[in-house]
């Protein structure tokens, strides 16, 4: 169900980009430009998303000699998940957080902050690493990169439409785009794109939490890590390009009701409750089922 929801939301986001181009530019030309832009943003995300995300957070690669315990933990969890070893990176900041990036499991990276390594005990750190590896296994890293890139393109077009309204509004050229469509683009497109992008992110977070619980066989370890990170992230937030915030395991904002529409992650309370439910389900299964 989560996969179907993600595909549907990505389709809506791409469709919104194409529609906006058609409204702003007008006619067949606008449709062709929209299709081309959607294809280009998806292709660019495929090849360069990992490099851009790692650079945005100033993540530095670390060798086995530099961080043997971290490498051993990542390798052990990768073996359990049947994943190739990703690149291992450390972000030089005391803000506790982590993320994964890369277009597929063969071209992936896991990054943790210095602050995360300092505050989390081993079982909680394992839960966080398992969460990020699940993102890689599910190819969420590519999904989020595509969503972020399309969302950025929509915002750029809306900005362009705003300039066109202010500086070219007197023109009555028949080749112009639909005036109502342009107005809607300026007013609603960035908000709509953000809401859809955030919804994709929240959907994938629940799946990654569940995957980490299965991988470590310790849902409570990740639940405790999330509670600890939620408290610390508010005090020491990890600041970078907002487009890449959905990649993080924890953001600094947790709201209710309408505010959740603009949150990249579900509330920590909801995630913890979901993990504790998984723990109850695991405890009711025979031990041989858990190891399978």
Order of alpha helices (4+ residues) and beta strands (2+ residues): alpha-alpha-beta-alpha-beta-beta-beta-alpha-alpha-alpha-alpha-alpha-alpha-alpha-alpha
